[in-house]
Amino acid sequence: MTEVRRRRPPEVRRQMIVEAAIPLLHEFGLRGVTLRGIARAAGVSVGTVTYHFRSVDDIVDVAVAQDVTAYYERLEERIRAETDPLAALDVLVDGVFTEETRRHWQLWFDSLGSTMEGREVRTGQQSRYARWNEMLRAMVTGGVEAGAFASADPDRTVSLLVALVDGLSLQRLRGEPTLTSEQARDHFRAAAGQLLGITA
């Protein structure tokens, strides 16, 4: 089995290493993973890992970016698939405040606050925010056209919705004051309803 893996293309082995690191990050945190642990999980030698990555930080950087991006891409697909604007809003509310998203936010927040350069995380974050804003604007304008939402300024509404998600998510991470996922969803739903002019 090891011999077969060694014959795989370099980009495949590199991705195997990244994918092996992701569950370790969720289990042990940003500073709880090691080269040896990642190599063991990927089924490769430590030498193979260091051939593709200079350090654990480089692996973590790519792994966090891929993990966060993959989750939000799946969520965006579910939101865009909804033809009913109110149902799309429900998917958004239920999707951004879960224990899974809390873990993603924790990894992202820790990586940006660490000594690692975080090039992939920062680049991925910029790209994700651009996609996120585009998706939310489509949801808002589509809802206005369908008569489900009332928004005179979709761009302002989107900026405020993004700020609400970010602010509530960071409060959940800090825990001061304590904010559960259910409370965050309730707060966001109420505020979004006011911003979007939802009366029922």
Secondary structure, DSSP 8 states (H G I E B T S, - for coil): -HHHHHTS-HHHHHHHHHHHHHHHHHHH-TTS--HHHHHHHHTS-HHHHHHH-SSHHHHHHHHHHHHHHHHHHHHHHHHHH-SSHHHHHHHHHHHHSSHHHHHHHHHHHHHHTSSS--HHHHHHHHHHHHHHHHHHHHHHHHHHHTTS---S-HHHHHHHHHHHHHHHHHHHHHTSS---HHHHHHHHHHHHHHHTT---
